[in-house]
Amino acid sequence: MYLNDNPTDLIEGHSYPPHRYYTNFIKQEYYDLLLEFFPPDELFKDEEPETRKNGQRPHWRRFMCIGDLAGSEVLRSYLIELNQLPLIWRNFARFMLEGDEYKKFI
């Protein structure tokens, strides 16, 4: 099922993906810097699940995580320290994890 033109479907959990409603989330200048200073490959680990929820086909991806993982032991092997990220990514992560603007956006 895909989103129709009703954004409340996202809130009510009827549809996926929500991406079409996310516009101008990051200014182009910051996006360019995030790309230029992308975290090094060694911070990512391979994830090759044999199964996925909701009937999705398994697929390979590179993955890492930061932040509080309480209750998520599966993710612990992907955990990195925030200070391992390039400065622009540390600032972006702090904005996402701690900033009021993102909380209001969500």
PyMOL commands that set and color helices and strands:
alter all, ss='L'
color gray80, all
select helices_A, chain A and resi 8-12+19-21+28-36+41-43+53-55+73-78+82-84+87-98+100-105
alter helices_A, ss='H'
color red, helices_A
select strands_A, chain A and resi 45-47+61-63
alter strands_A, ss='S'
color yellow, strands_A
deselect
rebuild
show_as cartoon
